[in-house]
Amino acid sequence: MSEPVWYPHLTVAAIVEKQGRFLCVEEHPRHNNVINQPAGHVDPDETIQAAICREVLEETAYIFRPEFIVGLYYFQGSNGVNYLRVCFAGTTEERQHEGPLDPDITDVHWLMLDELKQQKLRHPIVLECINDYLAGKSYPLQMINDQL
């Protein structure tokens, strides 16, 4: 009998920097306030780039324009689930609305790196992605070949 095939959860995250501040969301998974990048799961039949644009809009009300990939991150969350995160860097346009965001998001912040380091982060991978971005890690968007 063959063993079941195991798959990691495919997620996306965005890094947006303006004048030394990073776009972050405050969220409350399991009633625990933490800071994260705009991030989330890729939906079925959705391209990876479409997923990050959707997630940033849902969580921050900003339109996101991915410019490059910072990296791929394979890690285990505090819930024991394994994730493969595609981290993008890009720019945003004006906020589209001030109304309700994704239900798990309590606020949107623009934080300096020092401020971010003092926050309770959703996972250490948040800071690792930003450190890689600051180190200049950059891969072309064409690295992803969505066939949907």
C-alpha positions in Angstrom: 0.0 0.0 0.0 1.4 3.4 -1.0 1.7 6.2 1.5 -0.5 9.3 1.0 1.1 12.1 -0.9 1.9 15.1 1.3 1.7 18.7 0.2 2.8 21.9 1.9 0.4 24.9 2.0 1.3 27.3 -0.7 1.3 30.9 0.5 2.3 34.3 -0.7 3.6 37.4 1.1 4.4 41.0 0.0 7.1 43.4 1.0 6.4 47.0 0.3 8.8 49.7 1.4 8.2 53.4 1.3 10.7 55.9 2.8 12.2 53.2 5.1 8.8 51.9 6.3 7.4 48.5 5.6 3.7 47.8 5.0 2.5 45.4 7.7 -0.8 44.1 9.0 -1.8 43.5 12.6 -3.9 40.3 12.8 -5.3 38.1 15.5 -5.0 34.4 14.7 -6.3 32.3 17.6 -7.0 35.6 19.5 -3.3 36.5 19.6 -2.3 39.9 18.1 0.7 39.7 15.9 2.4 41.5 13.0 2.8 40.0 9.6 3.4 41.0 6.0 0.3 41.1 3.9 0.1 37.4 3.1 -2.2 34.4 2.6 -3.0 31.2 0.8 -3.1 30.7 -2.9 -6.7 29.8 -3.8 -7.5 26.9 -6.1 -7.3 27.9 -9.8 -5.5 31.1 -8.9 -2.1 32.1 -10.2 0.5 32.9 -7.6 0.8 36.5 -8.7 -2.9 37.0 -8.7 -3.0 35.6 -5.2 -0.5 38.1 -3.8 -2.4 41.0 -5.5 -5.7 39.8 -4.0 -4.2 39.2 -0.5 -2.7 42.7 -0.3 -5.9 44.3 -1.5 -8.0 42.3 1.0 -5.7 42.9 3.9 -4.6 46.5 3.4 -7.0 48.0 0.7 -3.9 48.8 -1.4 -3.4 47.7 -5.0 -0.1 45.8 -5.1 2.2 45.7 -8.2 4.8 42.9 -7.8 8.2 43.8 -9.2 10.3 40.8 -8.2 10.5 37.7 -6.0 12.6 38.0 -2.8 12.7 34.3 -2.2 10.9 31.0 -1.5 10.6 30.0 2.1 9.8 26.6 3.4 9.0 26.5 7.1 6.7 25.1 9.8 4.2 27.3 11.4 3.4 27.3 15.1 0.4 25.2 14.3 2.6 22.4 13.0 1.6 22.9 9.4 4.4 23.2 6.7 4.3 26.2 4.4 6.0 27.1 1.2 5.9 31.0 1.0 6.6 32.9 -2.2 7.7 36.4 -1.1 7.3 39.2 -3.5 8.5 42.8 -3.3 6.7 45.6 -5.1 4.8 48.9 -4.9 1.4 50.0 -4.0 -1.0 52.6 -5.3 -3.4 54.7 -3.2 -5.6 52.9 -0.8 -8.9 51.9 -2.4 -11.1 52.3 0.6 -11.0 52.8 4.4 -13.7 50.3 5.0 -13.5 46.8 6.4 -10.5 44.6 5.6 -10.1 40.8 5.9 -11.8 39.8 9.2 -8.5 38.6 10.8 -6.9 42.0 10.2 -7.2 44.5 13.0 -5.0 47.3 11.6 -2.5 48.3 8.8 0.8 49.8 9.8 3.9 51.3 8.1 6.8 50.3 10.4 10.5 51.1 10.4 12.8 48.1 10.6 13.6 48.9 14.3 9.9 49.1 15.1 9.2 45.8 13.4 12.0 44.1 15.3 10.2 45.1 18.6 6.9 43.6 17.6 5.5 40.2 18.2 5.7 38.6 14.8 3.4 36.0 13.3 6.5 33.9 12.6 10.3 34.6 12.4 10.0 34.2 8.6 8.5 37.7 8.5 11.8 39.3 9.5 13.8 36.8 7.4 12.0 37.9 4.3 12.7 41.6 5.0 16.3 40.9 5.8 16.7 39.1 2.4 15.0 42.0 0.7 17.4 44.5 2.4 20.3 42.3 1.4 19.3 42.7 -2.2 17.9 39.3 -3.0 15.9 39.5 -6.1 14.6 37.0 -8.7 12.6 37.8 -11.8 8.8 37.4 -11.8 9.3 35.1 -14.8 10.7 32.5 -12.4 7.1 31.5 -11.9 5.5 29.9 -14.8 1.8 29.7 -14.0 -0.1 27.4 -16.4 -3.7 28.1 -15.3 
